[in-house]
Amino acid sequence: PNHFLINIQPNEVTGVKAFLGERGLSSVELFPMVRGRLMAINGRGVTPGDYDNPRAQRLVAREFNLSWTNRLQEDNRILSGRWWQDGDHGQGVASVEMGLAKDLGIALHDTLRFQIAGQMLEAQVVSLRSVEWDSFRANFFVVFPSGVLDGYPATWITSFHLPAGQKPLLAELVRRYPSVTVLDVEALMTKVRDIMDRVIAAV
């Protein structure tokens, strides 16, 4: 993928998916995203001061992007525990990305408490998984089965590959759905490479 669409509103999901499908991007999958802050692990409150690792401090200080899905993505792999089973729908269970778990000291079967839109939600960690972040697909640190986060405020996100010749359709999409934000990953990476080249030349 070389483009992300973020801030897709719930009432725009069907329309955006249809818009992309009509233009040859029918395989694009949209994912819900809910903002939540980790408040406690096994009933013990967590704060940035509990960690020496700067990355862990940043993670605890901000909200996570949480999501729900019933299908394990192709670039995710279960390292320990299990994926959803029959009966997990709407239940307080979660899958956590291994890097996050390592940084924050989260283990399989731990209970996590999140604050979402002013409400508390607890879930038991039933799996730890690896994520290929460099795939540039939409991925999340913590995911739940459907029925757990459905009642919370959510926006939707997707990523896809768009050939250079089809770039004009992005402007058409934004005109039709003004709230949607387009992130051109290719342009961002080109800018990063340019900065790196300048640094190398300076050195």
N, C-alpha and C positions, 0 to 999 in steps of 0.2 A: 504493500500500500504506500501511496505517496501523498494522500490527502486524508484529513480527518474532518468530520462534521461534528460539531458539538452544540450544546444548547438547543437541541431539537425538543420541542414541547410535546407532551403526550398526545395532544390533538393533531399534531403534525406528522406523527410516525407513519401512518398509513399513506398519507400524501407524498411524503419524501421518498418512501420505499417505492411507491408507484412511479414517481418522477424518475428515479434512477433506473428502475426496471425497464421503462419505456425507452431508455437511451442505452440499452445494452448492458446495464449493471444489475441484472436481476439476482445475482448471487450475493449481493451486499447484505450483511446482517446488522441489524440495529440492536444496541444493548442499552438497558436502563441504567441510570447512574443516580445514586442517592448519597448525599453528603452526611457523614457521621463521624463523631470524635470518639476514640477509644478512651474509656473512663476507668476501667478496672480489669484486672486479670485475676481470676479465681477470687473475686470479691475484694481484692486489694487495689486501692486506687493507684493510678500511674500518673506521674508528672515528668516533665523533662529532666528535673533534677535527680531522678532515680537512675539515670543512665550517664555513663562516661562517653559513650559513642556519640559524636555530633549528629550522625544520621539518625540514630534512634531518638535523640532529643528533638530533632526537627519533625520526625514522624508523629511523636506524641503531642507536639505543640500544635499540630494542625489537624484538620478534618481529613478523613479518608474518603476516597471514591469507592463506594460499595455498590454491588450489583447482584442480580439474581439470574440464574440460568438453569435449565434442566439438562443441558448437554455440555460435556467437557470439551473445550475447544482443542483443535488439533495441535496447537503449540503449547498445550498444558499437559503435564504428566503427574499422576498421583505417585508421590514418593513414600508416603506412609498413610495408613488409615484406609478409608473407602470413599467412593463417590456416593451420590444420593441413592437411597434405596426406596422401595415402595413404602409409603407412609411418611416420608420425610417432607412432603409438601406442607408448607405452612408451619413446620416445626422449627424450634430454635437450634438449628445446626448450621455450621459454617465450614468453608474450606479456606485455608490461609496459605498464601505464597511463602515458600520456604525462606527466602531472604529476609522478609519481614519478620517471620517467626524467630529466626536466629537473632536478629538485631534487638528484638523486644523481649526475648526470653519466653516465647509462646511455645507450648508443647502440645502434642496430640492429647485430646480429651480435656484440655483447659477450658474454662468458661470465660468468655469475653463479654464485657458490658459496654455497649455503645450508647451515646446520646445522639439521637436523631430528631431534629425538629422539636427539641424540648422534651422528648420522651426517651425513656430508657428501654433498651432492648438487650436481652442476654441470649447468647448462643454458645453451644459447645462445639469445640473444634473437632471435627470428625475426619479431616484429612489435611495433609500438608502436600503442596504441589509445587513443581517447578514451572516457570513461565519463561518462554523465549521472548524477552522484551524487545530484542532487536528485530523481531519479525514485523514490528510497527502495526500489529493488529491491536484492536481495542482489548485491553486486559485490565484486571483489577487485583489488588492485594487480597481482598476478602470478598468471597461470593457466597450467596445463600441459595437454597432451592426456592422455586416460585412459591408465592403465598406468604412469605415472611415480610418482605419490604413493600408489597404492593400498595399498602395504604399510606405510604410516606411520599412527600413531594419528590418527584423525580424528573430529570431530563434524560434525553437519549443521545447516544454517541455511536458513530460508525467510522470505519476506515476502509479505503478502497484504492485501487490503482486506476488512474485516469491517464490515458495517452495524451501527449502534448496537443494533438489535434482536436481534442474534445474539451479543452480548457474553457471555451466560451459558455458551456452549459452551466458552469459554476455561477456565473453572473446571473443567468436566468433563474437558477435555483434560489439565489439570495433575493432576487426581486420578488419571487413568489413567496418565500419564507424569510422575511427580514430578520427574524430572531436567531436564525441559524448562523453560526460562525464557522467559516472555512479556514482550516489550517493547511497551508501548502508545505508539507514536510520536505519536499524536494528543494523548494526555494530556501527554506531554513537551513538545510544541510549544505547547500551551495554557499550560503553566507558564512556558515561555520568554517567550511573549507577555505574560503577566501581569507578569513581572519587567521586561521592556522598558517596559511601560506605567508601572510605578512609577518607573523611572529617568527617563522623559520627564517625568512629573509633577513629580518632584523638581527636575529641571533648570529 
